[in-house]
């Protein structure tokens, strides 16, 4: 079934559209999920430490008011992160849904002190904290985004919120209160396209929604039934310096949307999977996607109009990831899933190497602690054990700064890898000997790396 049948509500976009950017975000900011346009790569030149842990290159650590798998973002001298509390923090004792709260926390990046915190009452009923879905990630899974003047957060059924950088609420809006067929909750993060806030509200409303950043007014709503099974985050594709497409993966397809109107510009049949958990990756004029559940991998040339399945596919393959999004650097794409690292040539999809992450602990963290090397359940005990994610060791995506790849598994093992034609582990670190869950992708900015667990926010720096 093609997108024209799946997504009848969208008319094909006319014209070239507009070039979009977030003018008030500087290069050193990490202002959205996986940093600049979701690439996971920091452009900073400041050195980053290889080895770190308790007592070594750990600049500060601050307790958070709740759990979550959303990622920290960094804007200027402030770090923003979302959390949840009151319900669903432990699989053994989920608590009462009526007690569920969301939190937006702003922290001073210099010393870790909380600058401000806002608490949001949940719109109920929420998806229950049970089964395979919600316990995998909880109720604070969407990473916020900033344009350098405001910070925007999506809390699923509880809506979209906008604050200025000092914590004054600017507006709030609904994005729907529906659920996906499995009631697994939602996790897609918002992004910015100029003056439009793009919110992938798949489970909530089977739609991607565009809001005016100044007022919160809904500008457009692009609907499609298959969006109910989307948990990934879109990215922006600039085509020939003439137009920008919002690119998002959906079951069986990749879509390119006009950010000004919400109209479908193009679609590509891709990957045999009925859900899309990871996020698309864009490098230059090529769009990459890797999906689990047998979905495989694909590279698509950006741009086009209508069905580009026969014209724009560069290559397709059988590589797959569980949740994490690949990292592409110097022509090599790195995939990490279940402790296995695989690198493929971005030009043709052919394998360069694969290897398994092993090795001793270089930083803080005692062997034998839950999730530490040699500990029972070291592959990721998860939320059922101590309030983090539950199944499998992989959830966060790899990021790159100072020419090094940083990857954290749910157990809190942080691997530092050297990019290249073979797997080379430079160090394996731990930030704590306590049983914490690390399901969030790290953020990198100005020589600092920010990690969040279900309990703390950490700042690592060699400076």
Secondary structure, DSSP 8 states (H G I E B T S, - for coil): --HHHHTTT--B--S-------TT--TT-B-STTSGGG--B----S---SS-BTTBSEEEEEE-SSB-----EEETTEEEEEEEESSSS-SS----GGG-EEEEEEEETTT--EEEEEEEE--SS---S-SSSHHHHTT--S--EE-SSEEEEE-GGG-EEEEETTS-EEEEE-------TT--------EEETTEEEEEEHHHHSEEEEEETTT--EEEEEE-GGGGGB----EEEEETTTEEEEEEEETTEEEEEETTT--EEEEEE--S-S-B-S--EEETTEEEEEETTTTEEEEEES--SEE-TTTSEEEEE----SS---EEETTEEEEEETTEEEEEETTT--EEEEEE------SS--TTSTTSTT-TTTT---HHHHSS--SSS--S--EEETTEEEEE-TTS-EEEEE-SSS--EEEEEBS-SS-----S--EEETTEEEEE-SSEEEEEE--
